[in-house]
Structure formats: C-alpha cells, structure tokens
Amino acid sequence: MADLEEVVVADAQELGSLLGCSEDVLTDLKNSGVLAPHGEAWNVGPAREYLRDAAWADEVWY
C-alpha cells in the first residue's frame, strides 16, 4: 500500500514538477484514480509509486 504523502500545490505545473511528469501524465493519473485531491492537498504517495514502478518496468524490458 502506498504511503500517505500529502502536498499542497498551486497548479498542475507545480504538481507535475513535484512528481517529475508532464501534465498529460498527471491527467492520466487523475483519471485512473492513482492521484486524487484531498481538499487542497494531494496525496502523491500512490502516484510516486506508480511512476517509479513504470520507470523500473521500462528499464527491465529494454
């Protein structure tokens, strides 16, 4: 289970910068439920784990 890691950001660009991904990837993460807001805070723990695992999987299969 992903860690609870809440952050408050001003906009999607700041959230993308924090996670190291583009706004398109953020949209995909939001639509899939991996990244969800909690009021003004965002729990980025699950998104960080998802992006880490996706990057690891890409490296393994090349």
Backbone as a ProteinNet text record, in pm:
[ID]
protein_1_A
[PRIMARY]
MADLEEVVVADAQELGSLLGCSEDVLTDLKNSGVLAPHGEAWNVGPAREYLRDAAWADEVWY
[TERTIARY]
84.1	0	87.9	45.7	123.1	120.6	228.6	236.4	148.3	97.4	22	122.7	130.7	224.1	148.2	91.7	9.7	93.3	65.2	130.5	23.9	52.2	-34.4	42.7	-17.1	47.4	-46.8	11.9	-66.3	-138	-74.2	-134.3	-77.7	-128.8	-86.8	61.6	113.9	255.3	342.7	305.7	381.7	371.1	251.9	233.2	314.4	314.2	394.2	542.7	586.1	726.5	763.7	675.3	698.2	712	627.2	629.3	725.2	771.2	862.9	793.7	671.7	599.3	524.1	477.3	407.2	262.1	196.5	55.8	-31.8	8	-66.6	-64.6	52.1	63.7	-18.7	-17.3	-98.9	-246.6	-292.2	-431.8	-462.8	-373.4	-392.6	-396.9	-306.7	-303.5	-432.5	-482.1	-607.7	-725.1	-731.7	-842.7	-844.8	-727.6	-720.9	-737.2	-741.5	-759.9	-632.4	-518.1	-389.5	-356	-399	-370.3	-502.9	-529	-657.6	-637.5	-714.9	-703.6	-778.1	-732	-797.9	-813.2	-918.7	-932.4	-830	-747.2	-642.2	-513.4	-506.7	-386.8	-402.9	-290.6	-286.6	-205.5	-258.4	-181.5	-98.7	30.1	116.8	188.2	171.2	236.4	206.8	77.7	47.1	101	97.3	147.6	298.3	370.3	515.7	548.3	474.9	498.6	466.2	356.9	317.7	423.6	469.9	571	703.5	740.4	863.9	855.5	742.4	725.9	722.3	658.6	652.4	791.4	869.9	1006.1	1091	1076.6	1151.8	1113.9	985	939.1	993	995.3	1050.7	1197.2	1274	1416.2	1436.6	1351.7	1366.2	1340.2	1243.8	1202.8	1282.3	1375.9	1457.1	1580.6
-117.8	0	123.1	223.5	346.2	429.9	499.5	588.8	709.9	763	886.9	1000.4	1072.7	1184.4	1300	1386.1	1495.2	1621	1689.2	1815.7	1914.9	2041.6	2148	2218	2224.1	2287.8	2391.7	2486.3	2595.1	2554.3	2470.7	2436.2	2304.2	2262.2	2135	2136.7	2250.7	2258.3	2232.2	2286.5	2264.7	2118.3	2059.3	1918.7	1829	1860.3	1785.1	1795	1913	1933.8	1853	1849.3	1773.7	1624.4	1572.2	1429.9	1396.1	1498.4	1474.1	1418	1464.8	1416.4	1531.9	1507.5	1610.6	1623.1	1729.9	1749.8	1642.2	1587.6	1477.6	1353.6	1324.1	1209.6	1235.1	1359.3	1394.2	1367.3	1406.2	1383	1234.2	1153.9	1008.5	953.3	1002.4	956	994.3	1114.4	1158.8	1075.1	1052.8	977.4	832	774.5	635.3	620.3	731.7	727	709.2	709.8	695.5	823.7	936.4	1066.4	1135.2	1163.3	1223.3	1335	1441.3	1550.5	1517.1	1575.3	1569.2	1713.6	1779.7	1923	1995.2	2076.7	2147.7	2066.4	1957.2	1873.5	1757.7	1714	1598.2	1489.5	1367.5	1253.6	1202.6	1232.3	1196.4	1063.5	999.8	871.5	765.8	739	638.4	675.3	802.5	845.8	825.6	857.2	836.2	687.7	600.6	457.2	409	457.1	417.6	459.3	584.1	634	560.5	530.5	455	315.8	247.9	113.6	113.4	213.1	222.2	245.6	330.8	356.6	230.9	159.1	35.7	-68.3	-82.9	-181.8	-150.4	-22	15.5	-22.1	-3.8	-37.2	-187	-265.4	-410.5	-466.4	-412.4	-471.2	-422.9	-328.7	-284.9	-367.9
0	0	0	-72	-87.9	39.5	61.3	175.5	154.1	263.8	259	260.8	152.3	140	76.8	161.3	110.9	90.4	-19.5	-51.2	-95.8	-80.5	-130.9	-241.1	-360.1	-474.8	-533.5	-607.5	-664.8	-793.1	-874.8	-1003.7	-1055.9	-1171	-1230.2	-1265.4	-1308.7	-1345.3	-1222.6	-1109.5	-986.5	-942.5	-955.3	-919.5	-1012.9	-1141.7	-1238.2	-1208.8	-1169.9	-1135.3	-1011.3	-914.2	-791.5	-819.9	-909.6	-941.2	-1055.5	-1128.3	-1238.9	-1361.9	-1389.5	-1506.8	-1572.8	-1693	-1769.4	-1723.3	-1767.8	-1734.1	-1796.9	-1911.6	-1973.7	-1884.3	-1827.7	-1737.6	-1610.9	-1561.3	-1444.9	-1472.6	-1590.5	-1628	-1627.4	-1682.6	-1682.5	-1539.9	-1454	-1314.8	-1241.4	-1267.8	-1205.4	-1255.6	-1385.9	-1444.4	-1398.4	-1370.3	-1327.2	-1176.1	-1104.6	-959.8	-880.1	-946.6	-877.4	-801.6	-853.7	-794.3	-766	-639.3	-602.7	-500.7	-513.2	-417.1	-287.7	-180.7	-50.1	-5.1	-52.6	-29.7	-114.5	-50.6	-123.3	-131	-57.3	-55.8	-153.8	-205.6	-295.8	-229.6	-228.1	-179.2	-296.6	-295.9	-408	-387.7	-272.5	-245.7	-350.4	-380.2	-481.6	-620.2	-655.6	-786.4	-795.1	-688.5	-687.6	-707.5	-636.8	-650.6	-791.5	-847.7	-982.8	-1083.6	-1076	-1169.7	-1151.9	-1027.8	-1000.9	-1063.1	-1040.5	-1094	-1246.6	-1305.6	-1451.7	-1509.4	-1445.9	-1493	-1478.9	-1369.2	-1348.1	-1453.4	-1481	-1579	-1717.8	-1753.9	-1885.8	-1896.4	-1790	-1791.3	-1801.4	-1737.9	-1739.2	-1876.9	-1947.3	-2074.6	-2194	-2175.9	-2288.8	-2303.1
[MASK]
++++++++++++++++++++++++++++++++++++++++++++++++++++++++++++++

